[in-house]
């Protein structure tokens, strides 16, 4: 084994045995989060699902997260499942592995360090102003799906902060539809025992057409960035890497694809869910608005203001706890290993279920309840490391986590400066399993001027 062996042979983890992998796919797909909850309830925090051609492990143990992503990370690669997704996302940071990933992480990583966020604040605040204008013209005073607003503004942020451009309505509409169709295509590839992207199905046809349009638009944006000349946005900085030979143009396209997809959908969902819970808890909303009014006094938030918006910080973190942007991720074991006393055979697929670790009653009191105060300093003191990992763990944790957190906090702040949020008492969001967390019935809210 790659990790240190104990004297006794490690045990096999408890769990079901599927002689037919299609049965597992059917049960897990239709059962969704409830299927996973039932597995953990019946078998414990590490579940081995035995089937052909290899075992699949469901894991919600924070100690196991540390082992897989930090202590013995070299043994766990993205593996075959992520290779399938290269059909839609190329070899960008999200899908690549090994030396190629490390080289490009070193090129792109510095632009997302926490200390560099101050360079993006103006673009995010300007996008918040645009969100308010859209709310005024399209949504004010009536019930609507908050994700219609937040998806649009999150993609607008991508344009302002990373491409140095204002996406017009036509481009926003095209990109939003292309991202949606390509995501369905990717999900179908993941859920198949044997992926068949070559079959002439409706999902495959729409997905390929969406990818063609998405990459075509990214090509146009790169060309526009070259013609415009150097700016302070990410595209301009990465074009320097292309000019120096550190990055190829094709790889630049893959990375900008990642920015467009990962850089907007997950944050859009987080913002919509923040508004949903703020609307549900009117007393908490009053406290939030009182803090915003006291700190900002009606002006735009600055980078220096962010640490002072304590209750907005807790609200953002609590939303990410209940709804991590990537509810799970997968790795493949290169060699036999031992995790929390259980054998992980070579070739096994390991699914780390952050969604369930962050709702585990061993670490969280009343875990299904929205309670931002649980992130106050005194309430957070004795929480185990990795019990909260909404952006993953170790060297492969989400590169854009600090930006996404800042974006969600600022955009929702801008909306709350102008609007009171209401959510119907009988409405409940319904998350479902996908590569990124998605909501089956949207997020119904209404906005009313304060």
Order of alpha helices (4+ residues) and beta strands (2+ residues): alpha-beta-beta-alpha-beta-alpha-alpha-alpha-beta-alpha-alpha-alpha-alpha-alpha-alpha-alpha-alpha-beta-beta-beta-beta-alpha-alpha-alpha-beta-beta-beta-beta
